[in-house]
Structures are given as structure tokens and as C-alpha cells.
Amino acid sequence: MHRMRILGLIYLFFNHLQAHGSPAEDFSALLEESWEWQLVENPVRASRLGDRRFNEQWADMSLTAIERRHAEQQAFLRRLRTIDSSQLSAADALNYDLFRRQIENTLDSHEFKNYLMPMSQRGGVQSLDATAETLRLNNVKDYEDWLARMTQIEAVIEQTTARMEEGRKTGYMPPKILMERIPNQLSSQLVEDPESSPFFKLFANMPDEIGSEDQERIKQLAIEIIEASIVPAYREFDHYFNNIYLPASRESIGASSLPNGEAFYEYRTRLYTTTQMTPDEIHRLGLNEVKRIRDEMQLIIDELEFAGSFDDFLNFLRTDPQFY
């Protein structure tokens, strides 16, 4: 466990002991503690936001840490429910509802174990090097912090592999049609020359404010880390992915084929539509709206005495010069 995480938990513990003021004070303290907790648990996000206390760390994404975070968020929700939102200002009451929904959505998502499918064609451990593009790297300390993170790439990949393997064993697998795009993405990490690694790219053009001696020292350290740790870790992962994981990925593409898949689809529907409507209800609403809009368009077509079919009218709207 990281030293900063221990300090963060101590901070949260003592802050919690002191949080017995008015509802507004307790709510403010809870928001502050939750925010601090989020920064401690997501060091890369903290770095992106300018909080540099955790610049040498990655998030702990082990299965144990994921379960711990779930329990800690349950505790946040229990504390939130002890605060009487009717005693808050209108602004705080709104924030209360938003905060509650945020926690509840996160807790609900845990049931569906999406964390056991940590890779997609859009990103994952195959593109960890891109993380540096989202960070501020201006001075020697910034680059040394990133080097420290680079030394942990092997551990990040190991944690990812462990989650993927648990998913493979329990049926939480992404569609094969998406996973088939990953090998080509991984291939960029399997280099013979460390200086051709994506991880070396940002060291090629360092800021002028960094002296030449420091630049050479940092570059040499990067080469050593890439050669001794990063490339071997990716080679091992590439073997696992191509020989074990990819062949086991599912042929289907719908969420319904996942364990508890229908409930997962309903959860995602609620999450992204912010309604309590079922997928079938939303589908029927969509069909009704299409019919309503088409009927209104037909009234216009009839009023214009347009000679032709509905499709002809659509083509007329798209192609007639008077509309452009």
C-alpha cells in the first residue's frame, strides 16, 4: 500500500470523527473527504488536475483493491443518507442529489463486473504510453516522476491480466470482433530498439529548460526501463492475449450474452438515459416518435402537393439547390 494512501485514509478517518456539525457542514465535509478519496485512489487523474502528490503512482487495480473501494463507497453512501437534505440550501440539496446518484451509479455498476473486461479497441494497457500525453512534463521532477511510473508498467499489466483471466474464467468476455483489433495495437510495444518504443517518444524532445546532462541521464534511464521491464512485460502479455484470451472472446456482440447481461443492459439504459424506463419502453417511445414526425412531414408534403413518394421528398430536400 502506498504511503500517500495510508496518509489519505488517516485524514479521512479523523475528518469523519469530527463531522458532527449542521447538515450543511456535514455535507461539505463529506464532499471534501470524497474528493480527497478520489484523488488518492486515482493518482493519474490527480496529476491531470494539477495535484502532484501522487505523481509517481498508478491506481491500484487489483481485484482486492476494487472490492475495497466498493466497500468504501458504500460507507460514503451510508454517511450521506444520515444527512437531512431538507435542511440544506437549494444549491446544496441539488449537489446532494447529484452526489447520491453518482455514488449509487458507481455502486450499481460493480454488480456487473465490467472491470473484468479492462481492454477495448479504444484503449487499455496496450496504450499506457499515451497517458504521458495528458500530463504536464516541464521539468526534471516531472520526467523523473514519469520514469517512476514507467517502472510500474509491469505491475499494471499484471493486474490487468489477472482481471482479464478472472473474466475469462467467469464468462465476462468482450466481443471477439473488437478484440481482433488489439494484436496490431500491441505490436507497437514489441520493439527491439528501446528508442523506437512509444514510451520513448516523449523523451526525444525534452524542454530546453532541462539541461543537456539531465536530458541524457533521463533518456538513458528510460531506455533501461523500456528494455529491462516494459518490453518483456508486453511480450508476455502479447503471448497471453493472442494464445489464451483472444481465442476465448465471445462471438456474440450483445450485452445479453454476458452473465446477468439483461440486467446489465437495463442498468446501462438507465445510466445513459437518466430515466427509469426499460429498454422496451424506450424502443416503443422511439417508434412512436418516428411515426409522429413522419406523419407531420406527410402533412407538409400533402400541403405542398408534392408529386412523388415520401422517399422522393427526402431526396428532394437533400439535393434541390434552393435549400443550399
C-alpha positions, 0 to 999 in steps of 0.5 A, spaced: 500 500 500 502 506 498 504 511 503 500 517 500 494 512 501 495 510 508 496 518 509 489 519 505 485 514 509 488 517 516 485 524 514 479 521 512 478 517 518 479 523 523 475 528 518 469 523 519 470 523 527 469 530 527 463 531 522 458 532 527 456 539 525 449 542 521 447 538 515 450 543 511 457 542 514 456 535 514 455 535 507 461 539 505 465 535 509 463 529 506 464 532 499 471 534 501 473 527 504 470 524 497 474 528 493 480 527 497 478 519 496 478 520 489 484 523 488 488 518 492 485 512 489 486 515 482 493 518 482 493 519 474 487 523 474 490 527 480 496 529 476 491 531 470 488 536 475 494 539 477 495 535 484 502 532 484 502 528 490 501 522 487 505 523 481 509 517 481 503 512 482 498 508 478 491 506 481 491 500 484 487 495 480 487 489 483 481 485 484 482 486 492 483 493 491 476 494 487 472 490 492 475 495 497 473 501 494 466 498 493 466 497 500 468 504 501 463 507 497 458 504 500 460 507 507 460 514 503 453 512 501 451 510 508 454 517 511 450 521 506 443 518 507 444 520 515 444 527 512 437 531 512 437 534 505 431 538 507 435 542 511 440 544 506 440 550 501 437 549 494 444 549 491 446 544 496 440 539 496 441 539 488 449 537 489 446 532 494 442 529 489 447 529 484 452 526 489 447 520 491 446 518 484 453 518 482 455 514 488 449 509 487 451 509 479 458 507 481 455 502 486 450 499 481 455 498 476 460 493 480 454 488 480 456 487 473 463 486 473 465 490 467 472 491 470 473 484 468 473 486 461 479 492 462 481 492 454 477 495 448 479 497 441 479 504 444 484 503 449 487 499 455 494 497 457 496 496 450 496 504 450 499 506 457 504 510 453 499 515 451 497 517 458 504 521 458 500 525 453 495 528 458 500 530 463 504 536 464 512 534 463 516 541 464 521 539 468 526 534 471 521 532 477 516 531 472 520 526 467 523 523 473 516 522 476 514 519 469 520 514 469 517 512 476 511 510 473 514 507 467 517 502 472 510 500 474 508 498 467 509 491 469 505 491 475 499 494 471 499 489 466 499 484 471 493 486 474 490 487 468 491 480 466 489 477 472 482 481 471 482 479 464 483 471 466 478 472 472 473 474 466 475 469 462 474 464 467 467 467 469 464 468 462 465 476 462 468 476 455 468 482 450 466 481 443 471 477 439 470 482 433 473 488 437 478 484 440 481 482 433 483 489 433 488 489 439 494 484 436 496 490 431 495 495 437 500 491 441 505 490 436 507 497 437 510 495 444 514 489 441 520 493 439 527 491 439 530 498 439 528 501 446 528 508 442 523 506 437 518 504 443 512 509 444 514 510 451 520 513 448 517 518 444 516 523 449 523 523 451 526 525 444 524 532 445 525 534 452 524 542 454 530 546 453 529 548 460 532 541 462 539 541 461 543 537 456 546 532 462 539 531 465 536 530 458 541 524 457 541 521 464 533 521 463 533 518 456 538 513 458 534 511 464 528 510 460 531 506 455 533 501 461 526 501 463 523 500 456 528 494 455 529 491 462 521 491 464 516 494 459 518 490 453 518 483 456 512 485 460 508 486 453 511 480 450 508 476 455 502 479 455 502 479 447 503 471 448 497 471 453 492 475 449 493 472 442 494 464 445 489 464 451 484 470 451 483 472 444 481 465 442 476 465 448 472 472 446 465 471 445 462 471 438 456 474 440 456 482 440 450 483 445 450 485 452 445 479 453 450 474 452 454 476 458 452 473 465 446 477 468 447 481 461 439 483 461 440 486 467 446 489 465 443 492 459 437 495 463 442 498 468 446 501 462 439 504 459 438 507 465 445 510 466 445 513 459 438 515 459 437 518 466 430 515 466 427 509 469 424 506 463 426 499 460 429 498 454 422 496 451 419 502 453 424 506 450 424 502 443 416 503 443 417 511 445 422 511 439 417 508 434 412 512 436 416 518 435 418 516 428 411 515 426 409 522 429 414 526 425 413 522 419 406 523 419 407 531 420 412 531 414 406 527 410 402 533 412 407 538 409 408 534 403 400 533 402 400 541 403 405 542 398 402 537 393 408 534 392 408 529 386 412 523 388 413 518 394 415 520 401 422 517 399 422 522 393 421 528 398 427 526 402 431 526 396 428 532 394 430 536 400 437 533 400 439 535 393 434 541 390 439 547 390 434 552 393 435 549 400 443 550 399 
